Amino acid sequence: MPVMNAQAPELAASHDALQAGAIVCAPAGLGLIRVAGDDAASFLHTQLTNAVEDLKPGTARLAGYCSPKGRLLATFLMWRDAEGIVLQLSADIQPAVQKRLSMFVLRSKAKLSDITPASAILGVAGTGAAKALEAAGLPVPDTAFAALSADSTSVIRLPDAAGQPRWQVVLPADKAEAVRAALTAALQSAPPSFWDWLEVQSGLPRIVAATQEQFVPQMINYELVGGVNFRKGCYPGQEVVARSQYRGTLKRRMWLVQGEGEVPAPAAEIFRPEDPGQPCGMIVNAAPAPQGGWAGLAELKIDAAVGAATSALRLGSAEGAALVTAALPYEVPLGEAAQSAG
C-alpha cells in the first residue's frame, strides 16, 4: 500500500545534516546470502549477469539474476569476505532466490546460507563520514565499489548520491550497537527511509518481489551502472540480454521521477493521458523525499520519457497524480526511440 510522506520534517532534518556534515542510519529491507566453498565463484559466474570468477577481495560489484527469458529475478551487490562471497539483495525475495540458486549447485562445491540474522548493515553519507569511520576504527575505501574488510566487518564505498559520498558497513550483529554508537557520536542519525531516498538519487535500482520478472537488465539501466558483463560466458537469460544490447531495439529505460502526495509502491503503473488504456512505465523503487512528496526510479518507454516535457505522465491511471522526470547521475543513451518521439 502507498504511504503518505509523514516523515518529511525528519527527512528534511536529515538532509540538512547531510549537507552540513554527515549522517548514519541502518538501511531497512536488505537480506544477505553468503556463498562459500571452493566453487563459490565459478558457480555464481554461471548464474549471474556479471563476472564473478575474477572478483577479488577489495572489490564489490553489482550483478543480476535472470530467468531464462532474460527478466530480472534479483539484483545484487556482491563482495568477498573472509568466508566466501556475499550477495546483498532485497529481503523480501531473499529466501526464494537463495532456494532457486541452491537448486543449481548440483556437484559444485558451493553452499548458500542466509547470514541476515547474524549481520547488521549501517549506512553513512556526507563529507564528514570518512573521518567518522576512521575514528570508529573502520577502514575507508575511497573509490566507488571498493571494499575493505577487517575483524569480520566489510566497508564498501557506494556510488555518490545527491552529490554526497556514501559507505556501507556490514558487520556481525553483536558488534553493531557499539559501532553505531561510535558513529553517532560524530554523525547525525537518519531514518532508513532517508537511505532509501539516497539510493533512488544514486540511480541504482533494486528488484523487489513486486518487480520480479518485469525487466530485462537494460530496461532499468543495469548495464550502465556496471551490473552486466557482455564478455563473460553464459548464464540464464544471457541470449535475451545480449540481443537487447546489440540489436538496438531497446525501447525502455529507467528515469528519476518525482511526484507529490503518496509514495507509490514498486510496480505501480505509469500512464499518458493520450493513451489511457496502455501503461507506459512502472515504478521500480520510490521513497519519501526530504523536500516533501516522493522521488523514485521508473522504467518508462523512451518516447514517453522524452515527451514528458509536453505530455504529462500520470501515476496509476491516465487521471492519476502527475509526475515529472529528472536527471540521473549518469548519462542514459536513448537511441532511435528518442528520435521517433521528437
N, C-alpha and C positions, 0 to 999 in steps of 0.2 A: 504494500500500500504506500502511496506517496505520503510524505510528511511535510509539515509546514516548517519554515525556517525560523523556529522559535529560538534558535541558538545565535541569532545574528549579533546581539551585544557581546556575547562571549567570543564569537569568531572575530568580531571587529577588534576586540582587545588583543586577541592572539595575533592578528595581522599587524597591529601596532607594535607588539613586542617583537615580531619577526623583523620588521623594518628597523627597529631600534637596536636590535642585538641578535637574539636567537630564541628558539622555543624547543621544548622537549615534549613528547607525547608517546602514548602507547597505541600504535595503529591497531584497528579492530578488523575482524573478518578475515584474518590470514591463517593459513594452515601450512605445515611443514612436513615434507616427506624426505627421509634420508634413504638413499640407495647405496648400500655397502656391498663389498665383495670384490674379488679380483676382476670380474667382468662388468662392474657397475658402469664404467664409462662406455665400453663397447656396446653394451645392451642399450643404454639410453641413446647412443649415437644412431641406432637403427630405428628409434621410435620418435625422435623429436625433430623439429624443423631446423635446429641449429646444430653445429658441430659440438660434440662432447668429448671425443677421444683426445683432443688437444687442449681441453680445459685444464689449465694449470692452477695450482694454488696461487692466490694473489689476484685472480681474475673472476669476475662474475659475468654472466650473460643472460640475456632473455632467450626463451625458447617457447615454441608452441607444440601442442599435441593435437593431431588432426584425426578425424575419421577417415575412412577410405575414400570418401567423397571430397576430401580436402577442406572440410569445415572444422574450425577450431573447437576442440573439447575442453581445452585448458590453455592458459598462458602461465609461464613460469619465470621467476627469477631464480637462477641456479648458480651455485658456487661449491667449491670443495671446502670441507672442514677436515679435522684430523681423522674422522671415522668414515668418510665417504663423500658423496655428492648430495647436496641439499637442494630440494625443489620447493620453492615457495609459491603458493597458489591461493586462490580464494578458498576459504574454509568450507563453504557450503558444497563444494564439489570434491573436496579432498578425499573422503572415503571412497567414492565411486571411481575417481581417477586412479587412486592407488590400487584398487581392486582390479581395474581394467589393465593397467600396466603389468601387474603381477601375473596376469593370465599369459603374458607373452614372454615371461622369463625363461620358461622351459628348462633347457640344460645349462643356461648361463649361470655363472657363479655370481649371483646378484640377489640381494634381499632388500625388500622395501619395508620400511617401518614408519609409523606415524610418530613424529617426535614433537608434535604440537603441545601436548600436555606438559612435557618436561622442559619446554622452552619459553622464552619471553622475547618480545620484539619491542624495541624502542626506536623512535624516530627523532632526529634532531635536525634543525634547519636554521640558517641565518649566518651572518658573518662572524658571530661570536661562538658558533658551535664547535669549530675545530679546537679552539683554546679550551673549551669546557670538556671536550673528550680527552684531551691531553691531561687536564687536571684530574680527571677521573681515572687516569692510568690506562686509558684505552688507545689503541693505535688509530691513526688518522690517515687513511688513504686519500690521495689528493687529486685523482683523476676519475672521471665517470666510469663506473663498473670496475674499479679497482677494489680488491677485498683483502683485508689483513686480519689475521687471527692471532689470538693469544689467550691462554688459560681458558679454553673451551668457549671463547667468545669471538664472534666474527663481526667485523665492522666493514660495511660496504658503502662506497661512495656512489650515491644515486645521481642521475641527471638533475641539473638545476630545475627549480620550479618557481614561477613568479619572480625570476631573476635572482633567486637565492640558492646557495649551496645546500645540499642535503646529505645526510648519512643515515644509515640504518644499522642498529646494533642488535645482534641475535645472540642470546646468552642463556645459560641454564636458568630455569625459573627461580631456583633458590638464591641466585645472585641478583635478581632483578631489582628487589627493593633497595638494596644498598647502592647499586649503580644509579638507579633513578634518583635516589636521594642526593647523591653526589652531583648529578647533572642539574637537578632542580635548584641546588644551592647557587648556581650561576645562571640558569636559564628559566624563562617563564614557562609554566605548564600550559599546554594547549589540549583541547579535547580531540578525540580520534577523528571527528568529522572535519577538523581543520586539516589533518593529514590527508584525508580523502580529497579535499579541495586542492591541496598541493599536488597530489597525484594527477588529478584532472589537468591542472595547469602544466604539468610536465609533458602531457601528451602521450603517456604510457597507458594503454588500455589493459583492463583485466577482465578476463572471461569469468562470469558467474553462472549459476545454474540456469537462470532465465535466458542467457545468451549462448548457451552451448549449441554448437552445430548451426549457428546463424551466419558465420562469416568465414570466407576464405581469408588467410592472413593479410593479404594486401588490402582488403576492404576496410581494415582498421589500422592501416599503415604499419603493419608489424615488421615488414622488411625494411622500412625507413628508420625504425628505431633499433635495428640490429638483431631482430628476432628470427631471421630466416637466413640460412646459408644455402645459396643455389649451387655451390660446388661440391657439397657433401653427397654421400650415397643416398640410397632410397630410404624412405620412411613412409608410414601410412599417409596416403593422400598426396604424395610428392608429385605425381604426374599432373594432377589438377593444379597444384600450386605453381609448378613450373609453366604450365600452359597459360595460366593467368598472367604470368610475368612476361612471357616472351611473345605472345600473340597480339599484345597491345589492345586487348578488348576490355580492359578493366573500366567499368562504368560507375564504380562506387569507391569512395574514400571516406576517411574519418576527419571530422572537423571539431574544433572547440565551439561550443554553443552556450548561450546564456539566456535565461528567462526569469520571469517574475513568478511569485507565488510558490506553489508546492514543488518540492523536489521530485522529479519523475523517477520512476523505478526503472531499472535496466530492462531493456526490450520494449519500453514504451514506444509506440509508433509515431512517426512524424509525417505530416501531410502538407500538400499545397492546396490552397482554396480552389484553384482552377482544375484540380484533379482529385475530387473528394473521395472517390472510390478506391484509390490506389495509394498506399503509403509510399513515401519517397525516401524513408530512412527510419532509423531506430536508435534509441539511446543505448550506449554501451555502458557508461558509468556516469553518475552525477552526484553532486554534493552541494550542500548549502554554501552560499558564498558570503564572505565577510561583509561585503557591501550591501547585503540583502539579496533576496532571490536565490538563484542557483546557477551553477556552472556545470557543464557536462561535456562528455565526448560523445559524438553522434556519428554513426555511419550514415552517409547520405549519397543519393545519386549525385554525380558530379554536376550535372546540368542544373539540378535543384539548388545545390550549394552556391554555384557560380551565379545563378539568377536570384539568389536570396535578397540582393540589394533592391530589386524591383518587384519581387513577388514574395510575400511573407510566408514564412514557414510556421506551421501550427502543430501543437502537441496534442496527440490523442485523437484528433479528428480535424476536418477542414475548418471547423468552427472553434477549435481549441485555443488555448493561450498561445500568444505569439512568442517566437524565439528568434534569436539572431545568431549569425555565425561570427566567430572571432579568429584571430590568427593563432596558429600553433607555434611552438618554439622551434620548429624545423620546417623546411620547405616541403610542400606536397606537390609532386608533379601531377598535372591534370590531364595532359594528353589530348586526344582528339575529342573526347566528350565535352571538354570545356569549349572547344571551338564551335561545336554544334549548338551550344547554349547561347553563344553570342548573338 
